[in-house]
Structure formats: structure tokens, C-alpha cells
């Protein structure tokens, strides 16, 4: 949902800048809970206070809730059919494509120097190569970022932009 939210809030409606959105996205990722719900809370609160946060969370949760309720109530018996199972395997491939696209969009904004690539690689290697829990990847990237990029700030300024 984050690419959709970015498109709506940054590109289409221009309610916030890209650097601000990325900052909120980073915070929503670190805080426990579903990222989409965290983003809805943070952005709703930022734009319209407590009422905006409540409406944004409701708008994020309720459609999924009703779809899942519908699926559980009416479509559960059909999951054993081979064509339905094949459809869901195809959906899984589409989700991988969406995640890759989101990674590309955010990566091109955030990976501006060789130091940022090292921080990202440290987190990815911790999870992908060492097979550790994602929290350890986040912690590895945090420690590397603390030591390699001490002057970076959430507004998108890069203290090492010219050291490539």
C-alpha cells in the first residue's frame, strides 16, 4: 500500500514532500504493527489531528475486514479447486512484483551514496545470507547507518552526497 499512498499524497495531491513521506514510512516500519495502519495513523494525525488518524485507520482497516469476512463466509469452500489455487499462486507472483517496484521507488530516493548502499547491504545480508530474523537486519542497518552516516537527517539532507 505504501506506493499507492505515496502516489496519492506526494504525487497526485501534493499534501507532502517525498522526503517527508519517506521519513514517515521509515517510522511506520520500525513501530510494531501493520505498516499500512501505522502509516495511516501517522499521516492522518499529521494532516488532520486525532480525527484524521481515526478516519485514516478506519479507511485502511475496514475494507480489508469486510473482504476477509466475505471470503471466509462465502468463498472458503472453493479454495480446494485447482483453478482457484492457481489463481492465488498467480496473485503471489503479482505481490512479489509490487514489492520489487516499491523497493525500486524508495531505493532510488534513499540510496544516494556508497555509504547508503553499505547500510542497505548490511541489513539485507543479515536477513538473506545469515538467515536471521528481520529485526536483526534492522538493527544491523541501524548500527551501520549510525556509524557511516552520522549527519543524515530525516528531511532527506545527505551529509555525504558528494563523497562518491
ZATOR-830704 format. One record per residue (C-alpha): x, y, z; residue in three letters. Coordinates in steps of 0.5 Angstrom, whole numbers. Layout:
REM residues N
<px:X | py:Y | pz:Z | rest:ALA>
...
***
This chain:
REM residues 164
<px:0 | py:0 | pz:0 | rest:UNK>
<px:6 | py:5 | pz:1 | rest:UNK>
<px:7 | py:6 | pz:-6 | rest:UNK>
<px:-1 | py:8 | pz:-7 | rest:UNK>
<px:0 | py:12 | pz:-1 | rest:UNK>
<px:6 | py:16 | pz:-4 | rest:UNK>
<px:3 | py:17 | pz:-10 | rest:UNK>
<px:-4 | py:20 | pz:-7 | rest:UNK>
<px:0 | py:24 | pz:-2 | rest:UNK>
<px:6 | py:26 | pz:-5 | rest:UNK>
<px:5 | py:26 | pz:-13 | rest:UNK>
<px:-3 | py:27 | pz:-14 | rest:UNK>
<px:-5 | py:31 | pz:-8 | rest:UNK>
<px:2 | py:34 | pz:-6 | rest:UNK>
<px:0 | py:34 | pz:1 | rest:UNK>
<px:7 | py:33 | pz:3 | rest:UNK>
<px:14 | py:33 | pz:0 | rest:UNK>
<px:17 | py:26 | pz:-2 | rest:UNK>
<px:23 | py:27 | pz:4 | rest:UNK>
<px:17 | py:28 | pz:9 | rest:UNK>
<px:14 | py:21 | pz:6 | rest:UNK>
<px:20 | py:17 | pz:7 | rest:UNK>
<px:21 | py:20 | pz:14 | rest:UNK>
<px:14 | py:18 | pz:16 | rest:UNK>
<px:15 | py:11 | pz:12 | rest:UNK>
<px:21 | py:10 | pz:16 | rest:UNK>
<px:18 | py:11 | pz:23 | rest:UNK>
<px:12 | py:7 | pz:21 | rest:UNK>
<px:17 | py:1 | pz:19 | rest:UNK>
<px:20 | py:1 | pz:26 | rest:UNK>
<px:14 | py:2 | pz:30 | rest:UNK>
<px:11 | py:-5 | pz:32 | rest:UNK>
<px:4 | py:-7 | pz:28 | rest:UNK>
<px:2 | py:-7 | pz:20 | rest:UNK>
<px:6 | py:-2 | pz:16 | rest:UNK>
<px:0 | py:1 | pz:13 | rest:UNK>
<px:-4 | py:2 | pz:19 | rest:UNK>
<px:2 | py:6 | pz:22 | rest:UNK>
<px:3 | py:10 | pz:16 | rest:UNK>
<px:-5 | py:12 | pz:16 | rest:UNK>
<px:-4 | py:14 | pz:24 | rest:UNK>
<px:2 | py:18 | pz:23 | rest:UNK>
<px:-1 | py:21 | pz:16 | rest:UNK>
<px:-8 | py:22 | pz:19 | rest:UNK>
<px:-5 | py:25 | pz:25 | rest:UNK>
<px:0 | py:30 | pz:22 | rest:UNK>
<px:-6 | py:32 | pz:17 | rest:UNK>
<px:-12 | py:33 | pz:21 | rest:UNK>
<px:-10 | py:31 | pz:28 | rest:UNK>
<px:-14 | py:26 | pz:32 | rest:UNK>
<px:-20 | py:26 | pz:28 | rest:UNK>
<px:-16 | py:25 | pz:22 | rest:UNK>
<px:-12 | py:19 | pz:25 | rest:UNK>
<px:-18 | py:15 | pz:27 | rest:UNK>
<px:-21 | py:16 | pz:20 | rest:UNK>
<px:-15 | py:14 | pz:16 | rest:UNK>
<px:-14 | py:8 | pz:21 | rest:UNK>
<px:-22 | py:6 | pz:19 | rest:UNK>
<px:-21 | py:7 | pz:12 | rest:UNK>
<px:-15 | py:3 | pz:12 | rest:UNK>
<px:-17 | py:-3 | pz:16 | rest:UNK>
<px:-25 | py:-3 | pz:14 | rest:UNK>
<px:-24 | py:-5 | pz:7 | rest:UNK>
<px:-20 | py:-11 | pz:9 | rest:UNK>
<px:-24 | py:-13 | pz:14 | rest:UNK>
<px:-30 | py:-14 | pz:10 | rest:UNK>
<px:-27 | py:-17 | pz:4 | rest:UNK>
<px:-24 | py:-22 | pz:9 | rest:UNK>
<px:-31 | py:-23 | pz:12 | rest:UNK>
<px:-34 | py:-24 | pz:5 | rest:UNK>
<px:-28 | py:-29 | pz:3 | rest:UNK>
<px:-29 | py:-33 | pz:10 | rest:UNK>
<px:-37 | py:-33 | pz:9 | rest:UNK>
<px:-38 | py:-35 | pz:2 | rest:UNK>
<px:-31 | py:-37 | pz:-2 | rest:UNK>
<px:-28 | py:-42 | pz:3 | rest:UNK>
<px:-31 | py:-48 | pz:0 | rest:UNK>
<px:-28 | py:-46 | pz:-7 | rest:UNK>
<px:-21 | py:-46 | pz:-4 | rest:UNK>
<px:-20 | py:-53 | pz:-6 | rest:UNK>
<px:-21 | py:-52 | pz:-13 | rest:UNK>
<px:-15 | py:-53 | pz:-18 | rest:UNK>
<px:-16 | py:-46 | pz:-22 | rest:UNK>
<px:-17 | py:-42 | pz:-15 | rest:UNK>
<px:-11 | py:-45 | pz:-12 | rest:UNK>
<px:-7 | py:-43 | pz:-19 | rest:UNK>
<px:-10 | py:-36 | pz:-19 | rest:UNK>
<px:-8 | py:-35 | pz:-12 | rest:UNK>
<px:-1 | py:-37 | pz:-14 | rest:UNK>
<px:-1 | py:-32 | pz:-19 | rest:UNK>
<px:-3 | py:-27 | pz:-14 | rest:UNK>
<px:3 | py:-28 | pz:-10 | rest:UNK>
<px:7 | py:-27 | pz:-16 | rest:UNK>
<px:4 | py:-20 | pz:-17 | rest:UNK>
<px:5 | py:-19 | pz:-10 | rest:UNK>
<px:13 | py:-20 | pz:-11 | rest:UNK>
<px:13 | py:-15 | pz:-17 | rest:UNK>
<px:9 | py:-10 | pz:-13 | rest:UNK>
<px:14 | py:-11 | pz:-7 | rest:UNK>
<px:20 | py:-10 | pz:-12 | rest:UNK>
<px:17 | py:-4 | pz:-15 | rest:UNK>
<px:16 | py:-1 | pz:-8 | rest:UNK>
<px:24 | py:-3 | pz:-7 | rest:UNK>
<px:26 | py:1 | pz:-13 | rest:UNK>
<px:22 | py:7 | pz:-12 | rest:UNK>
<px:24 | py:8 | pz:-5 | rest:UNK>
<px:31 | py:5 | pz:-6 | rest:UNK>
<px:33 | py:11 | pz:-12 | rest:UNK>
<px:31 | py:16 | pz:-7 | rest:UNK>
<px:35 | py:13 | pz:-1 | rest:UNK>
<px:41 | py:10 | pz:-4 | rest:UNK>
<px:45 | py:16 | pz:-6 | rest:UNK>
<px:52 | py:15 | pz:-4 | rest:UNK>
<px:56 | py:9 | pz:-3 | rest:UNK>
<px:55 | py:9 | pz:5 | rest:UNK>
<px:48 | py:8 | pz:4 | rest:UNK>
<px:49 | py:2 | pz:0 | rest:UNK>
<px:53 | py:-1 | pz:5 | rest:UNK>
<px:48 | py:0 | pz:10 | rest:UNK>
<px:43 | py:-3 | pz:6 | rest:UNK>
<px:47 | py:-9 | pz:4 | rest:UNK>
<px:49 | py:-10 | pz:12 | rest:UNK>
<px:41 | py:-11 | pz:13 | rest:UNK>
<px:40 | py:-15 | pz:7 | rest:UNK>
<px:46 | py:-20 | pz:8 | rest:UNK>
<px:44 | py:-21 | pz:16 | rest:UNK>
<px:37 | py:-23 | pz:13 | rest:UNK>
<px:38 | py:-26 | pz:7 | rest:UNK>
<px:45 | py:-29 | pz:8 | rest:UNK>
<px:45 | py:-31 | pz:15 | rest:UNK>
<px:38 | py:-32 | pz:15 | rest:UNK>
<px:37 | py:-28 | pz:22 | rest:UNK>
<px:30 | py:-25 | pz:24 | rest:UNK>
<px:29 | py:-19 | pz:20 | rest:UNK>
<px:29 | py:-15 | pz:27 | rest:UNK>
<px:37 | py:-17 | pz:27 | rest:UNK>
<px:37 | py:-14 | pz:20 | rest:UNK>
<px:34 | py:-7 | pz:22 | rest:UNK>
<px:39 | py:-7 | pz:28 | rest:UNK>
<px:45 | py:-8 | pz:23 | rest:UNK>
<px:43 | py:-3 | pz:19 | rest:UNK>
<px:41 | py:2 | pz:24 | rest:UNK>
<px:48 | py:1 | pz:27 | rest:UNK>
<px:52 | py:1 | pz:20 | rest:UNK>
<px:48 | py:8 | pz:19 | rest:UNK>
<px:50 | py:11 | pz:26 | rest:UNK>
<px:57 | py:10 | pz:24 | rest:UNK>
<px:57 | py:11 | pz:17 | rest:UNK>
<px:52 | py:17 | pz:16 | rest:UNK>
<px:52 | py:21 | pz:23 | rest:UNK>
<px:50 | py:27 | pz:19 | rest:UNK>
<px:44 | py:25 | pz:15 | rest:UNK>
<px:37 | py:27 | pz:18 | rest:UNK>
<px:30 | py:25 | pz:16 | rest:UNK>
<px:29 | py:31 | pz:12 | rest:UNK>
<px:33 | py:28 | pz:6 | rest:UNK>
<px:39 | py:32 | pz:7 | rest:UNK>
<px:45 | py:28 | pz:6 | rest:UNK>
<px:52 | py:30 | pz:9 | rest:UNK>
<px:56 | py:25 | pz:4 | rest:UNK>
<px:52 | py:27 | pz:-2 | rest:UNK>
<px:59 | py:29 | pz:-5 | rest:UNK>
<px:64 | py:24 | pz:-3 | rest:UNK>
<px:62 | py:18 | pz:-8 | rest:UNK>
***
